[in-house]
């Protein structure tokens, strides 16, 4: 793997190799990860995490020993849901190796571990913090932020059984103590908004609407103070929109938000690299990208640049700064409307919707 070569040379003090590590374009190889390489990497990650205990698991940041904060989820249903979300994202399971996207996560962990070793051995925090943020999907601004990455790695690779980690309530609480969001039950204060969303779902007219109905989904509310504090600084007009994604992405989204610049893991789309949303009354459009969960977000669409054909919306808004979002209207190119947002602080996830299997799917 080229990454390992450049990492080793960086640790030896080679500046050209450090520049290679800093360039996100050099991580395109992640799209070509094989199952066999992921299996060997998983073993290496576990060995490295154990071997570098003092460096990776219990660091002293600025001379202060870090003590992990615990978190208690009191509701059993939410605990079970969090167990499922966490297992979809980070836990290695011997039955999951047929999933290429899961394999990529394992290799990502190897890269994160390598960057952490370089940071610690050569004091390269300032040089590598930006690329570490992108690879780990964790905001890294100061050295204290490394602690979260250290401890999540620790939690991921502390197994009771080889090749199959058991997810316990204790581990859920441990992981949740490291994350920035809370998952809570909806209350009476949310009823009007949820009823509005459900009414729109019922009025949806998409071929995939059959995947969601009143009898097979449940709402949970998302609380994330960091995202709430940064949301909509320009006080733009907002609306509720729906976003579909695979279950492996849910934990990252709940913790860090829907990324408007997914970078190297993005396959590109008709309106350029951005965060895509559908109307509530076209929920089936989002369902075709989801497998177990939907997300309803408050989106600061502001002044919409409306068009009827594909284009690079990001470049379009740079040339037309009076607009804050792109709205591709249904027509010759699209059967259903599409919204695209290009700034993270215009998106706040409000509800996680758990899609429950239908009787036919269970059979």
C-alpha positions as CSV (number, residue, x, y, z in Angstrom):
1,X,0.0,0.0,0.0
2,X,1.5,3.3,-1.1
3,X,0.1,5.0,2.1
4,X,2.3,2.9,4.3
5,X,5.4,3.7,2.3
6,X,4.8,7.4,2.4
7,X,3.9,7.2,6.1
8,X,7.2,5.5,7.0
9,X,9.2,8.0,4.9
10,X,7.3,10.9,6.7
11,X,8.3,9.4,10.1
12,X,11.9,9.4,8.8
13,X,11.6,13.1,8.1
14,X,11.0,13.2,4.3
15,X,9.0,16.4,3.5
16,X,7.9,15.2,0.1
17,X,6.2,12.2,1.6
18,X,4.5,14.5,4.2
19,X,3.1,16.5,1.4
20,X,1.7,13.3,-0.1
21,X,-0.1,12.4,3.1
22,X,-1.6,15.9,3.2
23,X,-3.2,15.6,-0.2
24,X,-6.7,14.1,-0.1
25,X,-6.5,13.1,-3.8
26,X,-3.9,10.5,-2.9
27,X,-6.6,8.5,-1.0
28,X,-8.5,7.6,-4.1
29,X,-7.3,4.0,-3.6
30,X,-10.0,3.6,-1.0
31,X,-12.5,3.0,-3.8
32,X,-10.6,-0.1,-4.8
33,X,-10.3,-1.9,-1.4
34,X,-10.7,-5.6,-1.7
35,X,-12.3,-8.0,0.9
36,X,-9.1,-9.9,1.3
37,X,-7.0,-6.8,2.0
38,X,-9.6,-5.6,4.5
39,X,-9.4,-8.9,6.4
40,X,-5.7,-8.6,6.9
41,X,-6.0,-4.9,7.7
42,X,-8.5,-5.6,10.4
43,X,-6.0,-8.0,12.1
44,X,-3.3,-5.4,11.8
45,X,-5.5,-2.6,13.3
46,X,-6.3,-4.8,16.3
47,X,-2.7,-5.7,16.8
48,X,-1.6,-2.1,16.4
49,X,-4.2,-0.7,18.7
50,X,-3.1,-3.2,21.4
51,X,0.6,-2.7,20.8
52,X,0.5,1.1,20.9
53,X,-1.6,1.2,24.0
54,X,0.1,4.2,25.5
55,X,0.2,6.1,22.2
56,X,-3.3,5.3,20.8
57,X,-5.6,4.4,23.7
58,X,-4.7,6.4,26.8
59,X,-2.9,9.5,25.6
60,X,-1.8,12.4,27.8
61,X,-2.9,15.5,25.9
62,X,-0.9,18.6,27.0
63,X,0.3,16.7,30.0
64,X,-3.2,15.9,31.4
65,X,-4.3,12.3,31.6
66,X,-7.7,11.8,29.9
67,X,-10.5,10.0,31.7
68,X,-13.2,8.7,29.5
69,X,-16.7,10.1,30.3
70,X,-19.5,7.6,30.6
71,X,-23.0,8.1,29.3
72,X,-26.2,6.3,30.3
73,X,-29.0,5.5,27.9
74,X,-32.0,4.9,30.1
75,X,-34.6,3.8,27.5
76,X,-34.2,0.2,26.4
77,X,-35.6,0.8,22.9
78,X,-33.2,3.6,22.3
79,X,-30.3,1.5,23.6
80,X,-31.2,-1.2,21.2
81,X,-31.4,1.2,18.3
82,X,-28.1,2.8,19.2
83,X,-26.5,-0.7,19.4
84,X,-27.7,-1.3,15.9
85,X,-26.5,2.1,14.6
86,X,-23.1,1.7,16.2
87,X,-22.7,-1.9,15.0
88,X,-23.5,-0.8,11.4
89,X,-20.8,1.8,11.5
90,X,-17.8,0.6,13.5
91,X,-17.9,-3.0,14.7
92,X,-16.1,-5.7,12.9
93,X,-18.2,-8.8,12.4
94,X,-17.1,-12.0,10.6
95,X,-20.4,-12.0,8.6
96,X,-19.8,-8.5,7.2
97,X,-16.9,-9.1,4.9
98,X,-19.1,-9.3,1.8
99,X,-19.8,-5.6,2.2
100,X,-17.2,-3.6,0.2
101,X,-18.2,-0.4,1.9
102,X,-17.6,-2.0,5.3
103,X,-14.2,-3.1,4.2
104,X,-13.3,0.5,3.3
105,X,-14.1,1.5,6.9
106,X,-11.5,-1.0,8.1
107,X,-8.8,0.4,5.8
108,X,-9.8,3.9,6.9
109,X,-9.1,2.9,10.5
110,X,-5.6,1.8,9.4
111,X,-5.0,5.2,7.8
112,X,-6.2,7.0,11.0
113,X,-3.9,4.8,13.2
114,X,-1.0,5.6,10.9
115,X,-1.6,9.3,10.9
116,X,-1.9,9.2,14.7
117,X,1.4,7.4,15.0
118,X,3.1,10.0,12.8
119,X,1.6,12.9,14.8
120,X,2.9,11.5,18.0
121,X,6.3,10.4,16.9
122,X,7.2,13.4,14.8
123,X,5.0,16.1,16.4
124,X,3.1,16.7,13.2
125,X,-0.2,17.8,14.6
126,X,-0.5,21.0,12.7
127,X,0.7,19.4,9.4
128,X,-1.7,16.5,9.6
129,X,-4.8,17.7,11.5
130,X,-6.7,18.7,8.4
131,X,-6.2,15.3,6.5
132,X,-7.0,13.5,9.8
133,X,-10.2,15.4,10.1
134,X,-11.3,14.4,6.6
135,X,-10.3,10.7,7.0
136,X,-11.7,10.2,10.5
137,X,-14.8,12.3,9.9
138,X,-14.1,14.0,13.2
139,X,-13.4,17.7,13.6
140,X,-9.8,18.1,14.7
141,X,-8.8,21.7,15.6
142,X,-6.7,21.3,18.8
143,X,-4.7,18.4,20.3
144,X,-7.4,17.7,22.8
145,X,-9.7,16.6,19.8
146,X,-7.4,13.6,19.3
147,X,-8.7,12.0,22.4
148,X,-12.0,11.3,20.8
149,X,-10.3,9.5,17.9
150,X,-8.1,7.5,20.3
151,X,-10.9,6.3,22.4
152,X,-13.2,5.4,19.5
153,X,-10.5,3.3,18.1
154,X,-10.1,1.7,21.6
155,X,-13.8,0.9,21.7
156,X,-13.9,-0.5,18.2
157,X,-11.1,-3.0,18.6
158,X,-11.6,-4.2,22.2
159,X,-13.1,-7.6,21.4
160,X,-14.4,-10.4,23.6
161,X,-14.2,-12.8,20.8
162,X,-11.8,-13.0,17.8
163,X,-13.4,-11.7,14.6
164,X,-16.8,-11.0,16.2
165,X,-17.2,-8.2,18.7
166,X,-20.1,-8.4,21.1
167,X,-22.1,-5.2,21.4
168,X,-23.1,-4.7,25.1
169,X,-25.0,-1.9,26.8
170,X,-21.8,-0.9,28.5
171,X,-20.1,-0.5,25.1
172,X,-23.0,1.6,23.8
173,X,-22.7,3.9,26.8
174,X,-18.9,4.1,26.3
175,X,-19.3,5.0,22.7
176,X,-22.1,7.5,23.3
177,X,-19.9,9.2,25.9
178,X,-17.5,10.0,23.1
179,X,-20.0,11.4,20.6
180,X,-21.8,14.7,20.3
181,X,-25.4,13.8,19.8
182,X,-28.3,12.4,21.8
183,X,-31.1,10.2,20.4
184,X,-34.3,10.8,22.3
185,X,-38.0,10.0,22.1
186,X,-40.3,12.6,20.5
187,X,-42.6,14.5,22.8
188,X,-46.0,16.2,22.5
189,X,-44.1,19.4,21.5
190,X,-43.0,17.6,18.3
191,X,-46.5,16.2,17.4
192,X,-47.5,19.0,15.0
193,X,-44.3,18.9,13.1
194,X,-44.3,15.1,12.9
195,X,-47.9,15.0,11.8
196,X,-47.0,17.5,9.0
197,X,-44.2,15.2,7.9
198,X,-46.5,12.2,7.9
199,X,-49.2,14.0,5.9
200,X,-46.6,14.8,3.3
201,X,-45.4,11.2,3.2
202,X,-48.9,10.1,2.6
203,X,-49.2,12.5,-0.3
204,X,-46.0,11.3,-1.9
205,X,-46.1,10.2,-5.6
206,X,-42.9,8.2,-6.2
207,X,-42.5,4.7,-7.5
208,X,-40.7,3.7,-4.2
209,X,-43.4,5.0,-1.9
210,X,-44.4,1.5,-1.1
211,X,-41.2,1.1,1.0
212,X,-42.6,3.4,3.7
213,X,-46.0,3.7,5.3
214,X,-47.6,4.6,8.7
215,X,-47.2,1.0,10.0
216,X,-43.5,0.5,9.4
217,X,-41.6,3.5,10.7
218,X,-40.9,5.3,13.9
219,X,-39.5,8.8,14.7
220,X,-36.7,9.6,17.0
221,X,-35.4,13.1,17.7
222,X,-31.8,14.2,17.3
223,X,-30.1,16.6,19.7
224,X,-26.7,17.9,18.7
225,X,-25.7,21.2,20.3
226,X,-22.6,21.7,18.2
227,X,-24.6,21.5,15.0
228,X,-27.4,23.6,16.4
229,X,-25.0,26.3,17.4
230,X,-23.5,26.5,13.9
231,X,-26.8,26.1,12.0
232,X,-28.0,28.9,9.7
233,X,-25.8,31.8,10.7
234,X,-27.2,34.0,7.9
235,X,-30.8,33.3,9.1
236,X,-31.9,32.1,5.7
237,X,-35.4,30.7,5.0
238,X,-35.6,27.0,6.0
239,X,-37.7,24.0,5.1
240,X,-38.0,20.4,6.1
241,X,-36.5,18.0,3.5
242,X,-35.7,14.3,3.5
243,X,-32.4,12.6,3.0
244,X,-31.8,8.9,2.3
245,X,-28.5,7.0,3.0
246,X,-27.2,3.6,3.9
247,X,-27.3,2.4,7.5
248,X,-23.5,2.4,7.7
249,X,-23.5,6.2,7.4
250,X,-26.0,7.0,10.1
251,X,-23.7,7.2,13.2
252,X,-21.4,9.6,11.4
253,X,-24.3,11.8,10.2
254,X,-25.9,11.9,13.7
255,X,-22.6,12.9,15.2
256,X,-21.2,15.3,12.5
257,X,-24.1,16.1,10.3
258,X,-24.8,15.5,6.6
259,X,-21.6,16.4,4.7
260,X,-22.0,18.9,1.9
261,X,-18.4,18.0,0.7
262,X,-18.1,14.2,1.1
263,X,-14.9,14.4,-0.9
264,X,-13.1,11.1,-1.9
265,X,-16.0,8.8,-0.9
266,X,-18.4,10.6,-3.2
267,X,-19.2,9.2,-6.6
268,X,-20.4,12.5,-8.0
269,X,-23.9,13.5,-8.9
270,X,-25.9,15.6,-11.4
271,X,-25.6,18.8,-9.4
272,X,-22.0,18.4,-8.4
273,X,-20.6,17.4,-5.0
274,X,-23.0,18.4,-2.3
275,X,-25.7,17.2,0.1
276,X,-28.9,16.0,-1.7
277,X,-32.4,16.2,-0.4
278,X,-36.0,15.4,-1.6
279,X,-39.3,17.0,-0.8
280,X,-41.3,15.4,2.0
281,X,-44.1,14.6,-0.5
282,X,-41.6,12.7,-2.7
283,X,-40.2,10.6,0.1
284,X,-39.8,7.6,-2.1
285,X,-37.0,9.4,-4.0
286,X,-35.0,9.3,-0.7
287,X,-36.1,5.7,0.1
288,X,-34.4,4.4,-2.9
289,X,-31.0,5.3,-1.4
290,X,-31.9,4.1,2.1
291,X,-31.9,0.6,3.6
292,X,-33.0,1.0,7.2
293,X,-33.2,4.7,8.1
294,X,-34.4,8.0,6.7
295,X,-33.3,11.5,8.0
296,X,-35.5,14.6,8.1
297,X,-33.5,17.8,8.2
298,X,-34.2,21.4,8.6
299,X,-32.4,22.9,5.6
300,X,-31.6,26.6,5.1
301,X,-32.3,26.7,1.4
302,X,-32.5,30.5,1.3
303,X,-32.8,31.9,-2.2
304,X,-33.0,28.9,-4.5
305,X,-31.4,28.8,-7.9
306,X,-34.0,26.9,-9.9
307,X,-33.0,25.0,-13.0
308,X,-34.3,22.1,-15.1
309,X,-31.1,20.4,-16.3
310,X,-28.0,19.0,-14.6
311,X,-25.0,21.3,-13.9
312,X,-22.3,21.8,-11.3
313,X,-24.3,23.7,-8.7
314,X,-21.3,24.5,-6.6
315,X,-19.7,26.5,-9.4
316,X,-23.0,28.0,-10.3
317,X,-23.5,29.5,-6.8
318,X,-19.9,30.8,-6.7
319,X,-20.8,32.8,-9.9
320,X,-24.1,33.8,-8.4
321,X,-23.5,34.5,-4.7
322,X,-27.0,35.9,-4.2
323,X,-28.3,32.3,-4.2
324,X,-27.8,29.8,-1.4
325,X,-29.0,26.5,-2.8
326,X,-29.8,24.7,-6.1
327,X,-33.3,23.4,-6.8
328,X,-33.5,21.2,-9.8
329,X,-37.2,21.1,-10.8
330,X,-38.9,18.1,-12.2
331,X,-39.1,18.1,-16.0
332,X,-37.3,16.5,-19.0
333,X,-34.3,15.5,-17.0
334,X,-35.8,14.6,-13.6
335,X,-39.1,13.1,-12.7
336,X,-38.9,14.5,-9.2
337,X,-37.5,17.7,-7.6
338,X,-33.9,17.6,-6.2
339,X,-32.3,20.0,-3.7
340,X,-28.6,20.4,-3.3
341,X,-26.8,22.2,-0.5
342,X,-23.1,23.1,-0.5
343,X,-22.4,24.3,3.1
344,X,-22.6,22.1,6.2
345,X,-24.0,25.0,8.3
346,X,-27.2,25.0,6.2
347,X,-28.2,21.5,7.4
348,X,-29.5,20.4,10.7
349,X,-30.8,16.8,11.1
350,X,-33.9,16.9,13.3
351,X,-35.4,13.4,13.1
352,X,-34.1,9.9,12.5
353,X,-36.8,7.6,11.1
354,X,-36.3,3.9,11.6
355,X,-37.9,1.8,8.8
356,X,-39.1,-1.5,10.2
357,X,-39.2,-4.5,7.9
358,X,-42.6,-5.4,6.4
359,X,-44.1,-8.9,6.7
360,X,-43.0,-9.8,3.2
361,X,-39.4,-8.7,3.9
362,X,-39.3,-10.8,7.1
363,X,-40.4,-13.9,5.1
